[in-house]
Every structure is written in structure tokens, then in C-alpha cells.
Amino acid sequence: MLNFLPAPLKGVLVVLLILLNTIIFLPFLLLFAIIKLVIPVTAVRKVCTVIVNGIAWYWIGFNNTLVKLFHKVEWDVRGAQELSRKHWYFVTCNHQSWTDIPAIQYVLNSKIPLLKFFLKKQLIWVPLLGVAWWALDFPFMHRHTKEQIAKRPELKGKDIAATRAACEKFRYTPVTIFNFMEGTRFTPEKQARQNSPYKNLLKPRAGGTAFVFGAMGEMIHTMLDVTIVYPNGKPGIWDYLCGRVDKIIIDIRTREVPERFLGMDYEGNRELRVDFQRWISEIWAEKDARIEELKAGG
């Protein structure tokens, strides 16, 4: 344990080692991404997918080892006992800090399939990262605006159909889709601007989650409702890297998604849309109360 080192020194060392870790692993990931791209053989692509997922797991695992080596965090994790890497999940979480992502990866990396995000299809052209995301099978969203659909009504429903086709590879390979439903980090200013009815949360954006269930409802039936609390105050990512975070509470609630929302037409069915938004609001109200309880030491 090197947690006795001065905090700024720990931060610098952790950043340098993460960069070194990335420099070592990224070329291998890109190599298998290129093989997967240029050899359109299903068996080859499946092998490459297994390899690049393994590379990502090791990359995250090394970063988690740095936390154990340099930091002294008390992890209070609840509800992670029954999770499996052989199951499909949708994960959402309250969003307070960029620390949330490495904290979730620390707790869930070895327990569920690799966390993946829905990305806008334009991001596939980002140098290096675009091909890496493609190799890791991050699903790219095809979204048309209301204006585009108004001009070309034949586009209605094409978004879900295209995304379903892109996610077909997940039918036989378990996956975890991750989404911050608040869409941005919580601050009192944003809370006041939104006139949020919650003490500790911004209003949830149900549309993105509905899009996932609409496109992948045949595969993803289970939601992991994750709640993160920092009992000693919300840290910045630099605080986390420097080892200034001494306790993190992560509460995980497993929820089965109601069958009526699986494969749903969120945009086209107003009654179902209102029902789904009501369900999400109930989850958010429970989460807000849970945060109050956890902050109080419950």
C-alpha cells in the first residue's frame, strides 16, 4: 500500500500509470479491431470480440489495482452478490462527479459483462477511439430528428430498426448497456434551473432508456439501479486520483423491466410513453429517498 504518499504525488503517479497502461493496451486493441474490420468472417469477428473485451477488462482491472495500491477507500457495496457475467443488463446511476464512472467500474468490472454506452453514429469517425468503440461493439445510435421525420415520414421507425440490427450481435453475447439518466452531473444550480422535485437528483431523461428497451427488449430484461453516495462530500476526479476519497457507498437494486416496455414504440405510443415516464419517476423518487437514508447512515 502506497497511500502514505502525498496526495498530489499519488495523483500524478496514478495518471502516468493509467496513460502507460493505455499506451500498452491500445495498439493490441486496434490491431484486433482492424482484423475484425477487414476480415468479414463471423468466426473471426467473434474471436476478435472476445479478445478486445478481454483487453478492456484487463485495462480496467489494472486501473482498479492502482486504486488498491495507492488509495485507502472504504467500499460499502450493497446488492452485488447475485450478479453474473452471463446475464444481460441495463445499468443506470445517479450522476454527481466524473468519479462515478471509475467507481462503478471498480465495483462491477468482474461481476457483469463489460459496460458499454450507446453512442451517436457520427462518433465512429473519431480518430482511434471510433474504431476502438466499434471493435468493442459499442452500439451506435441511428436517431432522426422530429424535423427530419416531418419532412420524410418514411423515416419513422427506422431508428429503432437500424439499432436493433446493430445489436443483433448481442443476442448470443451478454452485454451491459450503461446510461446516466440525468444526462449530466448534479449541481444545486442545475437542480434549481430544472425545478427538480428531488432533493438529490435532477429530472431523469426517460427517452434514452426507452430507446434501449425498444431496440434491445428481447435481450435486456434486467435493470441495475445503482445509487452512489459519497458520505464525506462529492469529490472531483482529481480528488479520487489523489486518494482523497475515503469512503464510497454503492447500493445496487436489481429490477425486472415490465414486459410491456420491452421492444416498445416509445415515440409512437403516447399511452405507453406516459406509463414508462411514470415508472421511471417512481424509481427516481425511491432513489432520492434512498440517498437521504444512506447519507444519514442507514
C-alpha positions as CSV (number, residue, x, y, z in Angstrom):
1,M,0.0,0.0,0.0
2,L,1.3,3.4,-1.0
3,N,-1.4,5.5,0.4
4,F,1.1,7.2,2.7
5,L,2.5,9.2,-0.2
6,P,1.5,12.9,-0.5
7,A,-1.9,13.2,-2.3
8,P,-0.6,15.3,-5.3
9,L,2.2,12.7,-5.9
10,K,-0.3,9.9,-5.8
11,G,-2.4,11.7,-8.3
12,V,0.4,12.2,-10.7
13,L,1.7,8.6,-10.4
14,V,-1.8,7.2,-11.0
15,V,-2.4,9.4,-14.1
16,L,1.0,8.4,-15.5
17,L,0.4,4.7,-14.9
18,I,-3.0,4.9,-16.5
19,L,-1.5,6.5,-19.5
20,L,1.2,3.9,-19.7
21,N,-1.5,1.2,-19.3
22,T,-3.4,2.8,-22.2
23,I,-0.3,3.0,-24.4
24,I,0.4,-0.6,-23.9
25,F,-3.1,-2.0,-24.5
26,L,-4.4,0.4,-27.2
27,P,-2.2,-1.0,-30.1
28,F,-3.4,-4.5,-29.4
29,L,-7.0,-3.4,-29.3
30,L,-6.6,-1.5,-32.5
31,L,-4.8,-4.5,-34.1
32,F,-7.7,-6.8,-33.5
33,A,-10.2,-4.1,-34.4
34,I,-8.6,-3.8,-37.8
35,I,-8.6,-7.6,-38.2
36,K,-12.3,-7.6,-37.3
37,L,-12.9,-4.9,-39.9
38,V,-11.0,-6.3,-42.9
39,I,-11.9,-10.0,-42.4
40,P,-15.8,-10.1,-42.6
41,V,-15.9,-13.7,-41.4
42,T,-18.3,-14.4,-38.5
43,A,-16.0,-16.8,-36.7
44,V,-13.0,-14.4,-36.9
45,R,-15.1,-11.5,-35.7
46,K,-16.4,-13.5,-32.7
47,V,-12.8,-14.4,-31.7
48,C,-11.7,-10.8,-32.1
49,T,-14.6,-9.6,-30.0
50,V,-13.7,-12.0,-27.2
51,I,-10.1,-10.7,-27.3
52,V,-10.9,-7.0,-27.4
53,N,-13.3,-7.4,-24.5
54,G,-10.6,-9.2,-22.6
55,I,-8.2,-6.3,-23.3
56,A,-10.8,-3.8,-22.0
57,W,-11.3,-5.9,-18.8
58,Y,-7.6,-6.1,-18.2
59,W,-7.2,-2.3,-18.8
60,I,-10.0,-1.6,-16.2
61,G,-8.6,-4.3,-13.9
62,F,-5.1,-2.6,-13.9
63,N,-6.7,0.8,-13.1
64,N,-8.6,-0.9,-10.2
65,T,-5.3,-2.3,-8.9
66,L,-3.9,1.2,-8.8
67,V,-6.8,2.2,-6.5
68,K,-6.0,-0.6,-4.2
69,L,-2.3,0.2,-4.3
70,F,-2.3,4.0,-3.8
71,H,-5.7,4.7,-2.1
72,K,-7.4,3.6,1.1
73,V,-11.1,3.7,0.2
74,E,-13.7,2.1,2.3
75,W,-16.1,0.5,-0.2
76,D,-19.6,-0.1,1.2
77,V,-21.2,-2.1,-1.6
78,R,-24.7,-3.5,-1.3
79,G,-26.7,-5.7,-3.7
80,A,-23.8,-7.1,-5.9
81,Q,-24.0,-10.7,-4.6
82,E,-26.3,-12.2,-7.3
83,L,-24.8,-10.6,-10.4
84,S,-23.4,-12.6,-13.3
85,R,-21.2,-12.1,-16.3
86,K,-23.5,-14.5,-18.2
87,H,-26.5,-12.2,-18.0
88,W,-27.7,-9.1,-20.0
89,Y,-28.1,-5.8,-18.0
90,F,-29.1,-2.2,-18.4
91,V,-27.4,-0.1,-15.7
92,T,-28.3,3.4,-14.7
93,C,-26.9,5.6,-11.8
94,N,-27.2,9.0,-10.2
95,H,-24.5,11.3,-11.6
96,Q,-22.6,13.6,-9.3
97,S,-19.0,13.5,-10.4
98,W,-16.6,12.0,-13.0
99,T,-15.5,9.8,-10.1
100,D,-18.8,7.9,-10.6
101,I,-17.5,6.1,-13.7
102,P,-14.3,4.6,-12.2
103,A,-16.1,3.8,-9.0
104,I,-18.8,1.8,-10.9
105,Q,-16.1,0.1,-12.9
106,Y,-14.2,-0.8,-9.7
107,V,-17.3,-2.5,-8.3
108,L,-18.8,-4.1,-11.4
109,N,-15.9,-4.9,-13.7
110,S,-15.6,-8.6,-12.7
111,K,-19.2,-9.2,-11.9
112,I,-21.2,-8.3,-15.1
113,P,-20.4,-8.0,-18.8
114,L,-18.3,-5.1,-19.9
115,L,-20.1,-1.7,-19.6
116,K,-21.0,-0.2,-23.0
117,F,-22.6,3.0,-24.0
118,F,-25.0,3.9,-26.8
119,L,-23.1,6.4,-29.0
120,K,-24.1,8.7,-31.8
121,K,-23.2,7.1,-35.1
122,Q,-21.1,10.2,-36.0
123,L,-18.6,9.3,-33.2
124,I,-17.4,6.3,-35.1
125,W,-15.2,8.7,-37.1
126,V,-13.3,9.9,-34.0
127,P,-9.7,9.0,-34.7
128,L,-8.5,5.8,-32.9
129,L,-11.4,5.9,-30.4
130,G,-14.1,5.4,-33.1
131,V,-12.6,2.1,-34.3
132,A,-11.9,1.1,-30.7
133,W,-15.6,1.6,-29.8
134,W,-16.6,-0.3,-32.9
135,A,-14.2,-3.2,-32.0
136,L,-15.7,-3.3,-28.5
137,D,-19.2,-3.4,-30.0
138,F,-20.4,-0.2,-28.5
139,P,-23.8,0.2,-30.2
140,F,-24.1,3.3,-32.4
141,M,-27.5,5.0,-32.4
142,H,-29.3,6.0,-35.5
143,R,-31.5,8.9,-34.5
144,H,-33.6,11.1,-36.8
145,T,-34.9,14.5,-35.5
146,K,-38.6,15.3,-35.5
147,E,-38.0,17.8,-38.2
148,Q,-36.4,15.1,-40.4
149,I,-39.3,12.7,-39.8
150,A,-41.8,15.5,-40.6
151,K,-40.1,16.1,-43.9
152,R,-39.7,12.4,-44.7
153,P,-42.4,10.4,-42.8
154,E,-40.9,7.1,-44.2
155,L,-38.0,7.6,-41.7
156,K,-40.4,7.0,-38.7
157,G,-39.3,3.8,-37.0
158,K,-36.1,3.5,-39.0
159,D,-34.0,4.5,-35.9
160,I,-35.2,1.5,-33.8
161,A,-34.9,-0.9,-36.7
162,A,-31.3,0.1,-37.5
163,T,-30.3,-0.1,-33.9
164,R,-31.9,-3.5,-33.4
165,A,-29.9,-4.7,-36.4
166,A,-26.7,-3.3,-35.0
167,C,-27.4,-5.0,-31.6
168,E,-28.1,-8.4,-33.2
169,K,-24.5,-9.5,-32.2
170,F,-25.5,-9.2,-28.5
171,R,-28.2,-11.9,-28.9
172,Y,-25.6,-14.6,-28.1
173,T,-23.0,-12.5,-26.3
174,P,-24.1,-11.0,-22.9
175,V,-23.7,-7.2,-22.7
176,T,-24.3,-4.4,-20.2
177,I,-25.6,-1.1,-21.5
178,F,-24.9,1.9,-19.3
179,N,-26.7,5.2,-19.2
180,F,-26.8,8.2,-16.8
181,M,-30.5,9.0,-16.9
182,E,-30.0,12.5,-15.6
183,G,-27.9,13.3,-18.6
184,T,-25.4,15.5,-16.7
185,R,-23.8,15.8,-13.3
186,F,-26.0,17.0,-10.4
187,T,-25.4,20.5,-9.1
188,P,-27.7,22.7,-7.0
189,E,-27.7,25.3,-9.8
190,K,-29.0,22.7,-12.4
191,Q,-31.5,21.4,-9.9
192,A,-32.9,24.9,-9.4
193,R,-32.9,25.6,-13.1
194,Q,-34.9,22.4,-13.7
195,N,-37.2,23.0,-10.7
196,S,-36.4,19.3,-9.9
197,P,-38.8,17.7,-7.5
198,Y,-36.0,15.7,-6.0
199,K,-33.6,16.7,-3.2
200,N,-30.5,14.9,-4.5
201,L,-31.3,14.3,-8.2
202,L,-32.0,16.0,-11.5
203,K,-35.0,15.0,-13.5
204,P,-34.5,11.7,-15.4
205,R,-34.5,11.7,-19.1
206,A,-36.6,8.7,-20.0
207,G,-36.2,8.8,-23.7
208,G,-32.7,7.3,-23.9
209,T,-33.6,4.5,-21.6
210,A,-36.8,3.8,-23.6
211,F,-34.7,3.7,-26.8
212,V,-32.5,0.9,-25.3
213,F,-35.6,-1.2,-24.2
214,G,-37.2,-0.5,-27.6
215,A,-34.2,-1.7,-29.5
216,M,-32.9,-4.5,-27.2
217,G,-36.0,-5.6,-25.3
218,E,-35.7,-9.2,-26.5
219,M,-32.2,-9.3,-24.8
220,I,-32.2,-6.9,-21.9
221,H,-34.9,-7.6,-19.3
222,T,-33.0,-6.6,-16.1
223,M,-32.1,-3.1,-14.9
224,L,-29.4,-2.5,-12.2
225,D,-30.5,0.7,-10.4
226,V,-27.2,1.9,-8.9
227,T,-27.1,4.6,-6.3
228,I,-23.7,6.2,-5.4
229,V,-23.2,8.3,-2.2
230,Y,-20.1,10.0,-1.0
231,P,-20.6,10.4,2.7
232,N,-17.9,13.0,3.2
233,G,-18.8,15.2,0.3
234,K,-18.9,14.9,-3.5
235,P,-15.3,14.6,-4.8
236,G,-13.8,15.7,-8.1
237,I,-12.0,13.2,-10.3
238,W,-8.6,14.7,-9.2
239,D,-9.6,14.1,-5.6
240,Y,-10.3,10.5,-6.4
241,L,-7.0,10.1,-8.3
242,C,-5.1,11.7,-5.4
243,G,-6.7,9.3,-2.9
244,R,-8.6,12.0,-1.0
245,V,-11.9,9.9,-1.1
246,D,-12.0,7.7,2.0
247,K,-15.5,6.2,1.7
248,I,-17.9,5.3,-1.2
249,I,-21.3,3.7,-0.8
250,I,-22.7,1.9,-3.8
251,D,-26.2,0.5,-3.5
252,I,-27.4,-1.8,-6.3
253,R,-31.1,-2.7,-6.8
254,T,-32.0,-5.3,-9.4
255,R,-35.2,-4.6,-11.2
256,E,-37.0,-6.7,-13.8
257,V,-38.2,-4.4,-16.6
258,P,-42.0,-4.7,-17.0
259,E,-42.8,-6.8,-20.1
260,R,-44.9,-4.0,-21.7
261,F,-41.8,-1.8,-22.1
262,L,-39.7,-4.4,-23.9
263,G,-39.5,-3.7,-27.6
264,M,-41.9,-0.8,-27.1
265,D,-42.6,2.0,-29.6
266,Y,-41.9,4.9,-27.2
267,E,-42.4,7.7,-29.7
268,G,-45.4,6.2,-31.5
269,N,-47.5,5.1,-28.5
270,R,-48.4,8.1,-26.3
271,E,-50.2,6.0,-23.6
272,L,-47.1,3.7,-23.2
273,R,-44.8,6.7,-23.2
274,V,-46.7,8.3,-20.3
275,D,-46.7,4.9,-18.5
276,F,-43.0,4.5,-18.9
277,Q,-42.2,8.0,-17.7
278,R,-44.4,7.3,-14.6
279,W,-42.4,4.1,-13.9
280,I,-39.1,6.0,-14.2
281,S,-40.4,8.8,-11.9
282,E,-41.3,6.2,-9.3
283,I,-37.8,4.7,-9.5
284,W,-36.3,8.2,-9.1
285,A,-38.4,9.0,-6.1
286,E,-37.3,5.8,-4.4
287,K,-33.7,6.6,-5.3
288,D,-34.0,10.1,-3.9
289,A,-35.3,8.7,-0.6
290,R,-32.5,6.0,-0.6
291,I,-29.9,8.7,-1.0
292,E,-31.3,10.6,2.1
293,E,-31.2,7.3,4.0
294,L,-27.6,6.5,3.0
295,K,-26.4,10.0,3.8
296,A,-28.0,9.7,7.2
297,G,-26.1,6.5,7.8
298,G,-28.9,4.0,7.1
